[in-house]
Amino acid sequence: MLRQRILVVTARPETGECLSRMLGLSGDQVDVVTDGAAAFQLVWDADFDVIVAEIGVPGIEGRDLYMAFQNTWPELTRRMVFVCAEPTEAIEDFVGRTHVPVVRGAVTLLDLREAVRFAAAAPRSRALV
């Protein structure tokens, strides 16, 4: 299996550490940031295979990140995964419209790896809109 470069975007450092450890078990390179501006800058500077972003938490909003990527690199939104501990109706509506894989509730290694595998299979292009 090829080593992937994965960006984790979360407002909570402990969540980022947990997700990084889980994703790193298969040898993937994982970068963690705790704000959307840093995530956008990293994506501007580097090529990530998958973006894992929390959705529905104060301080970082996966929806805003999705929209920023949609406006600059639309294909990148197909390589996103949302993580949401407590999905609301608004979050479920948004996820339903975007078709981004989402790991709901307590994150398990199996669920996270499956969502990342699905997102990593999306077509790749670095063309700016």
C-alpha positions in Angstrom: 0.0 0.0 0.0 1.3 3.5 -0.9 2.0 5.9 1.9 -0.5 8.8 1.8 -0.1 12.4 3.0 -3.1 13.3 5.1 -4.1 16.7 6.6 -6.2 16.6 9.8 -8.0 19.9 10.6 -9.4 20.1 14.1 -10.0 22.8 16.7 -9.0 20.4 19.5 -5.3 19.4 19.7 -6.2 16.2 21.6 -8.6 15.2 18.7 -5.8 15.9 16.2 -3.4 13.8 18.2 -5.8 10.9 18.4 -6.7 11.0 14.6 -3.0 11.4 13.8 -2.1 8.3 15.8 -4.9 6.3 14.2 -4.0 7.3 10.6 -0.3 6.9 11.3 -0.7 3.2 12.2 -0.7 2.4 8.5 2.4 4.4 7.8 0.7 7.5 6.4 2.2 10.9 6.9 -0.2 13.0 8.9 -0.1 16.8 9.4 -2.4 18.4 12.0 -3.6 22.0 12.1 -6.0 23.7 14.4 -7.4 26.4 12.2 -8.8 26.7 8.7 -6.4 29.4 7.6 -3.4 27.2 8.4 -5.1 24.3 6.6 -5.7 26.4 3.5 -2.1 27.5 3.5 -0.7 24.0 3.9 -2.9 22.8 1.0 -1.6 25.7 -1.1 2.0 24.7 -0.4 1.7 20.9 -0.4 -0.1 18.1 -2.1 -2.3 16.1 0.3 -4.0 12.9 -0.7 -6.9 13.3 1.9 -8.2 16.1 4.1 -9.9 15.0 7.4 -11.8 17.9 9.0 -14.0 18.2 12.0 -17.4 19.5 11.3 -19.8 21.1 13.8 -17.2 22.3 16.4 -16.5 25.8 17.5 -13.2 27.2 16.3 -13.0 25.2 13.1 -15.8 24.5 10.7 -15.5 21.8 8.1 -18.3 23.4 6.1 -16.3 26.7 5.7 -13.1 24.7 4.7 -15.1 22.7 2.2 -16.5 26.0 0.6 -13.0 27.5 0.5 -11.6 24.4 -1.3 -14.7 24.3 -3.5 -13.9 27.9 -4.7 -10.2 27.2 -5.3 -9.7 23.4 -5.9 -13.1 21.8 -6.5 -11.6 18.4 -7.0 -10.0 18.5 -3.5 -13.5 18.5 -1.9 -13.9 14.9 -3.3 -10.9 13.9 -1.2 -12.3 15.2 2.1 -13.6 13.3 5.1 -15.6 14.9 7.8 -15.5 13.8 11.4 -18.5 14.7 13.6 -19.1 13.6 17.2 -22.6 14.8 17.4 -24.2 15.5 14.0 -27.1 17.9 13.9 -29.8 18.1 11.2 -28.0 21.0 9.6 -24.8 19.0 9.4 -26.6 16.0 8.0 -28.2 18.2 5.4 -24.9 19.7 4.4 -23.1 16.3 4.2 -26.0 14.9 2.2 -25.5 17.7 -0.4 -21.8 17.4 -0.6 -21.4 13.6 -0.6 -18.3 13.9 1.6 -17.8 10.7 3.6 -18.4 11.4 7.3 -17.4 9.4 10.4 -20.1 10.0 13.0 -19.9 9.6 16.8 -16.9 7.9 18.4 -14.3 7.5 15.7 -13.1 3.9 15.2 -10.0 3.0 13.3 -12.0 0.8 10.9 -14.5 3.6 10.1 -11.8 6.2 9.7 -9.6 4.0 7.5 -12.6 3.1 5.3 -13.6 6.8 4.8 -10.0 7.8 4.0 -9.6 4.9 1.6 -12.8 6.0 -0.2 -11.7 9.7 -0.4 -8.2 8.8 -1.5 -9.6 7.0 -4.5 -11.1 10.3 -6.0 -9.4 11.7 -9.1 -6.5 14.0 -8.6 -5.7 17.4 -10.1 -3.9 20.4 -8.7 -5.3 22.9 -11.2 -6.6 26.2 -9.7 -10.0 27.4 -10.7 
